[in-house]
């Protein structure tokens, strides 16, 4: 994703909206945006949730393309999984939603 406002497909838009439709995930984005990249244990402490729960939220954000991860070794040989926010901007206008709806692969509910 880029800093420019993006037109995206319907499935991508649904994934982004679903990923952002949770207060914990909004806090993760806010913490990474304001504090820069961080590793899971530290981020869990800052946000005040367990590491397993944070992993679930980070996976949802990563699947939607909103965050990226990178595994690195610390000086003492520990593996640390760092996450950072990927640049994104979406315009939620009626026209953008109508365009995205044309490419949905999910079937509408009866």
NORHU-V129922 format. One record per backbone hydrogen bond with DSSP energy under -1.0 kcal/mol. CO is the residue of the C=O (numbers start at 1). NH is the residue of the N-H. E is the energy in kcal/mol with one decimal. If there is no record, write none. Layout:
# NORHU-V129922
CO,NH,E + CO,NH,E
This chain:
# NORHU-V129922
9,13,-2.5 + 10,14,-2.4 + 11,15,-2.1 + 12,16,-2.5 + 13,17,-2.7 + 14,18,-2.6 + 15,19,-2.3 + 16,20,-2.0 + 22,26,-2.1 + 23,27,-2.1 + 24,28,-2.2 + 25,29,-2.4 + 26,30,-2.5 + 27,31,-2.8 + 28,32,-2.6 + 29,33,-2.6 + 30,34,-2.3 + 31,35,-2.4 + 32,36,-1.5 + 38,83,-3.1 + 39,43,-2.6 + 40,44,-2.8 + 41,45,-1.8 + 42,46,-2.5 + 43,47,-2.4 + 44,48,-2.1 + 44,49,-1.6 + 50,54,-2.5 + 51,55,-2.8 + 52,56,-1.7 + 53,57,-2.0 + 54,58,-3.1 + 55,59,-2.4 + 56,60,-1.8 + 57,61,-2.2 + 58,62,-2.8 + 59,63,-2.8 + 60,64,-1.4 + 61,66,-2.5 + 62,65,-1.5 + 66,86,-2.6 + 68,84,-2.1 + 70,82,-2.7 + 72,80,-3.6 + 74,77,-1.9 + 78,74,-3.1 + 80,72,-2.9 + 81,40,-1.4 + 82,70,-2.4 + 83,38,-2.1 + 84,68,-2.6 + 89,6,-2.4 + 91,93,-1.2 + 93,97,-2.5 + 94,98,-2.4 + 95,99,-2.3 + 96,100,-2.3 + 97,101,-2.4 + 100,103,-1.5 + 101,104,-1.1
